[in-house]
Amino acid sequence: MARHALFALLLGLGVTLAMPAGIADQSTTPKDDEYYELYKVLVDTIDQVDRNYVQNLSRREIIDAAIHGILEKLDPYSSYISPEEMTRFRDDVEHKFGGIGIQISMENGQLIVLSPLVGSPAYRAGLHAGDRIVKIEGDPTEGITIDEAVKKLKGDSGTDVTLSLRHLGSPEPEDVTLTREVVSVATVLGDSRKKNDAWDWMYDHELGIGYIRITAFSRETASDLRDALNALEDEGLHGLVIDLRFNPGGLLTSAIEICDMFIDEGRIVSTQGRNTPERIWDAKAPGTFSGFPMAIIVNRYSASASEILSACLQDHHRAIIVGERTWGKGSVQNVVELEGGTSALKLTTASYRRPSGKNIHRFPDATEEDEWGVMPNDDYLIRLTPNEMRQLVMIRRDRDIVQWHAKDAPAQENDAKADETEPPSDSPQGDETNTEPSDENEGEQSDGGGEEFVDRQFEAALGYIRSQLTGDHFDDE
C-alpha cells in the first residue's frame, strides 16, 4: 500500500505523505520501506520546486524534467516520448501516415518539392522535383519552417489539401488540390529506376546481379524485400548485393524475418534481459532464397537491426561483409505506453547476441581493440574518406529523386510510399554521442579529388559477386 500511496502522491503534488500508523508494519517489507523513503525524497523535491521555485513552472514541465533526469543515468537509447512527440514517433516506427507523398526541402528560403514518390497522390497529380510550393491552403509559405509545412501537408486519409505550385519555367503558380492517402515510407530501394519510375532491382542484367538498398527496418520492409527478390528471381537472379549503409536499424521482428529469408536453419539471434528470460530465434526452411552468392555493404552508421542481419549472414557464411566496422548497438528497446498511450517510455530491456555468440554492443569505454560491431570479412575492410562519404550521400539522394517526364502509365509500385519530411538522417536514431572509429590505419584512403566518384565499397562487393559467378566456386553452406 505504501507504494500505491506514493504513486498517488506523484500524480497529485502537494498531497500529504502521512499514512495511518501501522500500515507500513502490516503490509510492507524492508525493501518497500526503502522505496517509500526514496520516493518521498523525490515527491518532496518536486513539491518544493512546484511551490517555491523563483519562476513559475507548470507541473507538466516539472514532471517531464524529473523523468529526463532519471533517464540521463541510463544508456543513450532509453528515452521519454512526450505527448507532443508521440505522433511523429508513431510515424517513424510505422513508416505510415496520412499525406500526399512528397519529400520537401528549403532552398533560398523557398519551400520546394525534393521528390514525389511513385504511386502517391503527388506523383499522380504531376508534382515533380524542383516545384516551388508558394501557398498551402491559401497561406503563403514564405518564412515557413519544414516542421510547420509538414504539419500542414499531413492529415487524415481522405481529406483534401490545396497547394499553389510554381513549376520550373512557369511564371505563374498553379493551384492543385490533392486528396491525402495513407502513405508508407519506402525502405527497400534500388540503384536506378525504369522508364515507368519503378525500381530496376537488377544491376547487372548480363550476369544476373541484383542490388537492393534497405534504409530502415519497418513493419513492411520484409514483405517489400520479398517482392523485390521474387521480381529478381523472375529475371534470373544469380547474385545479390544488399546495401545497409546509413541504416540506423528499426524493428527486431523485421530483421529476424529478413534473416530467415536467406538461411534455412540455425540460430538467427538471441536476446537476454535482466528481468526477462532468454529468447532465441531460429531459421526455418520454407521460403528461403538460396543458391546465389551475396555481399552486404555496411558502414559506421549501420546499426542495430542492420547489425543483426549482417552478423547473422556472416556467421552462417551466407554473405560476406564489405565496408567498415558497424556502429555497435546491441541492445533492444521496448516501448512502454504511459498516460493511456499519449506518451511513452522507450526503455532498453535486453541485449542481443549474434549466432556465433560474439558481442556487438559498443560500451562507453570500448576501445578499437575490443569486440563490438560487425567487422567486414578479411580483405574487404574499405573505409571511405569524409569527401567520398559526402559524394556517396549526394549521389544516392539524386538517384532517389523521381525526375519529371511524361507519365503515360504511372507505376503503382509499393502503393504510395514517401514522406513529407526532410531527407532521412544519416546517423543512427536515438544516438546521443558522436563517437566514431578512428580514421587511422583502416582500409585504403582516397580523396577522389577532382575525378568522377567511384564507390569503392560497392565496387568491391560487386567484384566479389562477379568473381564467384565467373569462377563458379560459391559455397552456399
C-alpha positions as CSV (number, residue, x, y, z in Angstrom):
1,M,0.0,0.0,0.0
2,A,2.9,2.3,0.7
3,R,3.9,2.2,-3.0
4,H,0.4,2.7,-4.2
5,A,0.1,5.8,-1.9
6,L,3.3,7.2,-3.3
7,F,2.2,6.7,-6.9
8,A,-0.9,8.7,-6.0
9,L,1.3,11.4,-4.5
10,L,3.3,11.6,-7.7
11,L,0.1,12.2,-9.6
12,G,-1.1,14.8,-7.2
13,L,1.6,17.2,-6.0
14,G,1.4,18.7,-2.6
15,V,-0.7,15.8,-1.0
16,T,0.5,14.9,2.4
17,L,2.7,11.9,2.8
18,A,1.2,10.9,6.1
19,M,-0.1,7.3,6.5
20,P,-2.1,5.7,9.2
21,A,0.0,4.2,11.9
22,G,0.8,0.5,11.5
23,I,0.1,0.2,7.8
24,A,3.8,0.0,6.9
25,D,4.4,-2.6,9.5
26,Q,1.4,-4.7,8.4
27,S,1.8,-4.7,4.6
28,T,5.3,-3.7,3.6
29,T,8.7,-5.3,3.5
30,P,12.0,-3.5,4.3
31,K,12.6,-3.1,0.6
32,D,9.1,-1.4,0.3
33,D,10.1,0.9,3.2
34,E,13.3,1.9,1.4
35,Y,11.3,2.6,-1.8
36,Y,8.9,4.7,0.3
37,E,11.7,6.8,1.8
38,L,13.3,7.3,-1.6
39,Y,10.0,8.2,-3.3
40,K,9.3,10.6,-0.5
41,V,12.6,12.5,-1.3
42,L,11.5,12.7,-4.9
43,V,8.0,13.9,-4.2
44,D,9.2,16.4,-1.6
45,T,11.7,17.8,-4.2
46,I,9.0,18.1,-6.9
47,D,6.6,19.7,-4.4
48,Q,9.2,22.3,-3.3
49,V,10.0,23.2,-6.9
50,D,6.3,23.5,-7.7
51,R,5.5,25.8,-4.7
52,N,8.7,27.8,-4.2
53,Y,10.9,28.0,-7.3
54,V,11.6,31.6,-8.3
55,Q,9.9,31.1,-11.7
56,N,6.6,29.5,-12.3
57,L,6.8,26.1,-14.0
58,S,3.9,24.0,-15.0
59,R,3.5,20.7,-13.3
60,R,4.0,19.0,-16.7
61,E,7.3,20.8,-17.1
62,I,8.4,19.7,-13.6
63,I,7.4,16.0,-14.2
64,D,9.0,15.9,-17.6
65,A,12.2,17.3,-16.2
66,A,12.2,14.7,-13.4
67,I,11.7,11.9,-16.0
68,H,14.5,13.2,-18.2
69,G,16.8,13.4,-15.1
70,I,16.2,9.7,-14.4
71,L,16.8,8.6,-18.0
72,E,20.1,10.6,-18.1
73,K,21.5,7.9,-15.9
74,L,20.7,5.2,-18.4
75,D,22.1,4.4,-21.8
76,P,21.6,6.8,-24.7
77,Y,18.9,4.6,-26.3
78,S,16.4,4.9,-23.5
79,S,14.2,8.0,-23.8
80,Y,10.9,9.6,-22.8
81,I,8.5,10.4,-25.6
82,S,6.3,13.3,-24.6
83,P,2.7,13.8,-25.8
84,E,3.9,16.4,-28.3
85,E,6.4,13.9,-29.8
86,M,4.1,10.8,-29.9
87,T,2.6,11.4,-33.3
88,R,6.0,11.8,-35.0
89,F,7.3,8.8,-33.1
90,R,4.5,6.6,-34.3
91,D,5.0,7.8,-37.9
92,D,8.8,7.0,-37.6
93,V,8.0,3.5,-36.2
94,E,5.1,2.6,-38.5
95,H,6.5,4.5,-41.6
96,K,2.9,5.3,-42.3
97,F,0.7,8.5,-42.1
98,G,-1.9,10.5,-43.9
99,G,-0.2,12.6,-46.6
100,I,0.3,13.4,-50.2
101,G,3.6,11.6,-50.8
102,I,6.4,14.1,-51.2
103,Q,9.7,14.9,-49.7
104,I,10.2,18.6,-49.2
105,S,13.2,20.9,-48.5
106,M,14.1,24.6,-48.3
107,E,16.1,26.3,-51.0
108,N,16.9,30.0,-50.7
109,G,14.1,30.5,-48.3
110,Q,11.6,28.8,-50.6
111,L,9.7,25.6,-50.0
112,I,10.4,23.1,-52.8
113,V,9.4,19.6,-53.8
114,L,12.5,17.4,-53.4
115,S,10.8,14.4,-54.9
116,P,7.3,12.8,-55.2
117,L,7.1,9.1,-54.5
118,V,5.9,6.7,-57.2
119,G,2.2,6.0,-56.9
120,S,1.5,8.7,-54.4
121,P,-1.2,11.5,-54.8
122,A,1.6,14.0,-55.6
123,Y,3.0,11.7,-58.3
124,R,-0.3,11.1,-59.9
125,A,-1.1,14.9,-59.9
126,G,2.1,15.6,-61.8
127,L,4.2,17.2,-59.0
128,H,7.9,16.9,-59.7
129,A,11.3,17.7,-58.3
130,G,12.0,21.4,-58.2
131,D,8.4,22.6,-58.0
132,R,8.0,25.7,-55.6
133,I,5.2,25.4,-53.1
134,V,4.0,29.0,-52.9
135,K,1.0,28.5,-50.7
136,I,-0.6,25.7,-48.6
137,E,-4.4,26.1,-48.2
138,G,-4.0,29.8,-49.2
139,D,-1.3,30.6,-46.7
140,P,2.0,31.8,-48.1
141,T,4.9,29.6,-47.4
142,E,7.5,32.4,-47.2
143,G,9.3,32.1,-43.9
144,I,7.7,28.7,-43.1
145,T,9.8,26.0,-41.4
146,I,10.0,22.4,-42.6
147,D,8.1,21.2,-39.5
148,E,5.3,23.7,-40.0
149,A,5.0,22.7,-43.6
150,V,4.9,19.0,-42.7
151,K,2.0,19.7,-40.2
152,K,0.0,21.4,-42.9
153,L,0.6,18.7,-45.5
154,K,-0.2,15.8,-43.3
155,G,-3.8,15.0,-42.3
156,D,-6.4,12.3,-42.2
157,S,-6.7,10.0,-45.2
158,G,-9.5,11.2,-47.5
159,T,-9.1,14.9,-46.7
160,D,-8.0,17.4,-49.2
161,V,-5.2,19.9,-49.3
162,T,-4.7,22.7,-51.9
163,L,-1.3,23.8,-52.9
164,S,-0.2,26.7,-55.1
165,L,2.7,25.5,-57.1
166,R,5.2,27.2,-59.4
167,H,6.6,24.7,-61.9
168,L,10.1,25.2,-63.2
169,G,10.0,27.6,-66.1
170,S,6.4,28.6,-65.4
171,P,5.9,32.3,-64.3
172,E,2.5,31.9,-62.7
173,P,1.6,29.5,-59.8
174,E,-1.0,26.8,-60.4
175,D,-3.5,25.6,-57.7
176,V,-3.6,21.8,-57.3
177,T,-6.0,20.1,-54.9
178,L,-4.8,16.7,-53.6
179,T,-6.6,14.1,-51.6
180,R,-4.5,12.7,-48.8
181,E,-3.9,8.9,-48.6
182,V,-2.2,6.6,-46.1
183,V,1.4,7.0,-47.2
184,S,4.1,4.4,-46.4
185,V,7.8,5.5,-46.4
186,A,9.7,3.2,-48.7
187,T,12.6,1.4,-47.0
188,V,13.5,-1.0,-49.9
189,L,15.2,0.8,-52.8
190,G,17.2,0.0,-55.8
191,D,20.1,1.7,-57.7
192,S,18.2,3.2,-60.7
193,R,14.7,3.4,-62.0
194,K,12.9,2.0,-65.0
195,K,11.2,4.3,-67.5
196,N,7.9,4.0,-65.5
197,D,9.8,5.1,-62.4
198,A,9.7,1.7,-60.7
199,W,13.0,0.5,-59.3
200,D,15.1,-1.7,-61.5
201,W,16.3,-4.3,-59.0
202,M,18.8,-5.9,-61.4
203,Y,22.1,-4.0,-61.5
204,D,24.0,-6.3,-63.9
205,H,21.5,-7.8,-66.4
206,E,24.1,-9.9,-68.2
207,L,25.3,-11.7,-65.1
208,G,22.1,-11.5,-63.2
209,I,23.3,-9.5,-60.2
210,G,20.7,-7.7,-58.2
211,Y,21.2,-4.6,-55.9
212,I,18.9,-3.7,-53.0
213,R,19.3,-0.9,-50.6
214,I,17.5,-1.2,-47.2
215,T,17.2,2.2,-45.4
216,A,15.4,1.1,-42.3
217,F,13.6,-2.0,-40.8
218,S,9.9,-1.2,-40.6
219,R,6.8,-3.4,-40.5
220,E,6.6,-3.6,-44.3
221,T,10.3,-3.9,-45.1
222,A,10.4,-7.7,-45.1
223,S,7.3,-8.0,-47.4
224,D,8.7,-5.3,-49.8
225,L,12.1,-7.1,-49.8
226,R,10.4,-10.4,-50.7
227,D,8.5,-8.8,-53.6
228,A,11.8,-7.4,-54.9
229,L,13.5,-10.8,-54.6
230,N,10.7,-12.5,-56.4
231,A,11.0,-10.0,-59.2
232,L,14.7,-10.6,-59.4
233,E,14.2,-14.4,-59.5
234,D,11.8,-13.9,-62.4
235,E,14.6,-12.0,-64.2
236,G,17.2,-14.7,-63.5
237,L,18.9,-13.8,-60.2
238,H,22.4,-15.2,-59.8
239,G,24.0,-12.9,-57.2
240,L,22.9,-10.2,-54.8
241,V,24.3,-7.1,-53.2
242,I,22.4,-5.7,-50.1
243,D,23.4,-2.1,-49.1
244,L,22.8,-1.4,-45.4
245,R,24.9,1.8,-45.2
246,F,23.4,4.6,-43.2
247,N,20.7,2.2,-42.0
248,P,20.1,3.0,-38.3
249,G,18.0,-0.1,-37.6
250,G,14.4,-0.4,-36.7
251,L,12.2,-3.3,-35.7
252,L,13.8,-6.5,-34.3
253,T,11.0,-8.6,-35.8
254,S,11.7,-7.2,-39.3
255,A,15.4,-8.0,-39.1
256,I,14.6,-11.6,-37.9
257,E,12.1,-12.1,-40.8
258,I,14.7,-10.9,-43.3
259,C,17.4,-13.1,-41.9
260,D,15.1,-16.1,-42.2
261,M,14.8,-15.4,-46.0
262,F,18.4,-16.2,-46.6
263,I,19.2,-19.1,-44.2
264,D,17.2,-22.3,-43.8
265,E,18.4,-23.5,-40.4
266,G,20.3,-22.4,-37.3
267,R,20.3,-19.5,-34.9
268,I,19.3,-16.0,-36.1
269,V,19.7,-14.1,-32.9
270,S,19.1,-14.4,-29.2
271,T,18.2,-11.8,-26.6
272,Q,18.7,-11.7,-22.8
273,G,17.5,-9.1,-20.3
274,R,17.8,-8.6,-16.5
275,N,14.2,-9.4,-15.8
276,T,13.3,-11.3,-19.0
277,P,14.1,-14.9,-19.9
278,E,16.4,-15.6,-22.9
279,R,14.6,-15.6,-26.2
280,I,16.0,-17.3,-29.3
281,W,15.0,-17.2,-32.9
282,D,16.0,-20.0,-35.4
283,A,15.6,-20.1,-39.1
284,K,13.0,-22.2,-40.9
285,A,13.5,-23.7,-44.4
286,P,10.3,-22.7,-46.2
287,G,10.6,-19.5,-48.2
288,T,14.4,-19.4,-48.2
289,F,16.2,-17.6,-51.1
290,S,19.4,-19.6,-51.7
291,G,21.8,-20.8,-54.3
292,F,23.4,-17.5,-55.2
293,P,26.4,-15.5,-53.6
294,M,25.6,-12.5,-51.5
295,A,27.6,-9.4,-50.3
296,I,26.3,-6.9,-47.7
297,I,27.7,-3.4,-47.6
298,V,27.9,-1.7,-44.2
299,N,29.5,1.4,-42.8
300,R,30.0,3.1,-39.4
301,Y,26.3,4.3,-39.4
302,S,24.8,0.8,-39.9
303,A,23.3,-0.1,-36.5
304,S,21.0,-2.3,-34.5
305,A,18.8,-4.3,-36.9
306,S,21.4,-3.8,-39.7
307,E,23.9,-5.4,-37.5
308,I,21.6,-8.3,-36.7
309,L,21.2,-9.0,-40.4
310,S,24.8,-8.6,-41.4
311,A,26.1,-10.6,-38.4
312,C,23.7,-13.5,-39.0
313,L,24.5,-13.9,-42.6
314,Q,28.2,-13.5,-41.9
315,D,28.2,-16.1,-39.1
316,H,26.3,-18.6,-41.3
317,H,28.8,-17.9,-44.2
318,R,25.8,-16.9,-46.3
319,A,27.2,-13.5,-47.3
320,I,30.5,-11.6,-47.0
321,I,30.5,-8.2,-45.3
322,V,32.1,-5.3,-47.2
323,G,32.8,-1.8,-46.0
324,E,33.8,-0.8,-42.5
325,R,33.0,-1.6,-38.9
326,T,29.4,-1.0,-37.9
327,W,28.1,1.3,-35.2
328,G,27.9,-1.3,-32.3
329,K,24.3,-1.1,-31.0
330,G,23.5,-4.5,-29.5
331,S,20.6,-3.5,-27.3
332,V,16.8,-3.9,-27.6
333,Q,14.3,-1.2,-26.6
334,N,10.7,-1.8,-25.6
335,V,8.1,1.0,-25.9
336,V,6.0,1.2,-22.7
337,E,2.9,3.4,-23.1
338,L,2.2,6.0,-20.5
339,E,-0.8,8.2,-19.8
340,G,-3.1,5.9,-21.8
341,G,-0.9,5.9,-24.8
342,T,-0.5,9.7,-25.1
343,S,3.2,9.5,-24.0
344,A,5.7,6.6,-23.8
345,L,8.9,5.3,-22.4
346,K,11.4,3.8,-24.7
347,L,13.5,1.6,-22.4
348,T,16.4,-0.7,-23.0
349,T,15.3,-4.1,-21.6
350,A,17.7,-6.6,-23.2
351,S,20.8,-7.1,-25.3
352,Y,21.2,-9.4,-28.2
353,R,23.9,-11.9,-29.3
354,R,24.8,-12.9,-32.9
355,P,24.7,-16.6,-33.8
356,S,28.5,-17.0,-33.0
357,G,27.9,-15.6,-29.5
358,K,30.2,-12.6,-30.2
359,N,29.3,-9.3,-28.6
360,I,28.0,-6.5,-30.8
361,H,27.3,-3.7,-28.4
362,R,29.9,-0.9,-28.1
363,F,30.0,0.1,-24.4
364,P,31.0,3.7,-23.5
365,D,34.6,2.7,-22.5
366,A,35.1,0.4,-25.5
367,T,38.3,0.7,-27.5
368,E,39.1,-0.1,-31.1
369,E,40.7,-3.4,-29.9
370,D,37.6,-4.6,-28.1
371,E,35.0,-6.9,-29.6
372,W,32.0,-4.9,-30.8
373,G,30.0,-4.2,-34.0
374,V,30.3,-6.2,-37.2
375,M,33.7,-6.3,-38.9
376,P,34.0,-6.8,-42.7
377,N,35.5,-10.0,-43.9
378,D,39.2,-10.2,-44.5
379,D,40.4,-8.1,-47.4
380,Y,37.0,-6.2,-47.6
381,L,37.7,-3.5,-44.9
382,I,37.3,-0.4,-47.0
383,R,36.7,2.9,-45.3
384,L,35.5,5.9,-47.3
385,T,37.1,9.3,-46.7
386,P,34.8,12.1,-45.5
387,N,34.8,13.5,-49.0
388,E,33.8,10.2,-50.5
389,M,31.1,9.8,-47.9
390,R,29.6,13.2,-48.9
391,Q,29.7,12.3,-52.6
392,L,28.0,9.0,-51.9
393,V,25.2,10.6,-49.9
394,M,24.6,13.2,-52.7
395,I,24.6,10.6,-55.5
396,R,22.2,8.4,-53.6
397,R,19.8,11.2,-52.9
398,D,19.9,12.2,-56.6
399,R,19.1,8.6,-57.6
400,D,16.1,8.6,-55.2
401,I,14.6,11.7,-56.8
402,V,11.8,10.9,-59.3
403,Q,12.7,13.1,-62.3
404,W,10.0,14.8,-64.2
405,H,8.9,13.3,-67.5
406,A,5.7,12.3,-69.3
407,K,4.0,9.5,-67.4
408,D,1.6,7.7,-69.7
409,A,1.2,4.9,-67.2
410,P,2.3,5.8,-63.7
411,A,3.8,2.9,-61.8
412,Q,1.9,1.8,-58.6
413,E,5.0,0.2,-57.1
414,N,4.7,-0.4,-53.3
415,D,1.5,1.6,-53.1
416,A,2.1,5.2,-52.1
417,K,5.4,5.5,-50.3
418,A,7.0,8.8,-49.3
419,D,7.2,11.2,-46.5
420,E,6.5,14.9,-46.1
421,T,9.8,15.4,-44.3
422,E,13.4,16.3,-44.9
423,P,15.6,13.5,-46.2
424,P,16.4,10.9,-43.5
425,S,19.3,11.4,-41.2
426,D,22.5,9.5,-42.0
427,S,23.2,8.6,-38.3
428,P,21.5,6.0,-36.0
429,Q,18.3,7.3,-34.4
430,G,18.5,8.0,-30.8
431,D,22.3,8.2,-30.5
432,E,23.5,11.0,-28.3
433,T,27.2,10.5,-28.8
434,N,29.5,11.5,-31.6
435,T,31.9,8.6,-31.1
436,E,33.3,7.3,-34.3
437,P,36.0,4.8,-35.1
438,S,39.4,6.3,-35.8
439,D,40.4,7.2,-39.3
440,E,43.9,5.8,-38.8
441,N,45.1,2.6,-40.4
442,E,41.7,1.4,-41.6
443,G,41.4,0.4,-45.2
444,E,42.6,2.3,-48.2
445,Q,42.3,6.1,-48.3
446,S,41.3,8.1,-51.3
447,D,40.2,11.7,-51.7
448,G,38.8,11.1,-55.2
449,G,39.9,14.7,-55.7
450,G,38.5,16.1,-58.9
451,E,37.9,12.7,-60.5
452,E,34.5,11.1,-61.1
453,F,33.3,9.5,-57.9
454,V,33.9,5.7,-57.5
455,D,32.0,3.9,-54.8
456,R,34.9,1.7,-53.7
457,Q,32.8,-0.3,-51.2
458,F,30.1,-1.1,-53.8
459,E,32.7,-1.9,-56.4
460,A,34.4,-4.4,-54.0
461,A,31.1,-6.1,-53.3
462,L,30.2,-6.2,-56.9
463,G,33.7,-7.6,-57.7
464,Y,33.2,-10.4,-55.2
465,I,29.9,-11.5,-56.7
466,R,31.3,-11.4,-60.2
467,S,34.3,-13.5,-59.2
468,Q,32.0,-16.1,-57.5
469,L,29.9,-16.3,-60.7
470,T,32.7,-16.4,-63.2
471,G,34.9,-18.6,-61.0
472,D,31.9,-21.0,-60.2
473,H,33.1,-21.8,-56.7
474,F,30.4,-20.4,-54.4
475,D,29.7,-22.5,-51.4
476,D,26.2,-21.8,-50.0
477,E,26.9,-23.7,-46.9
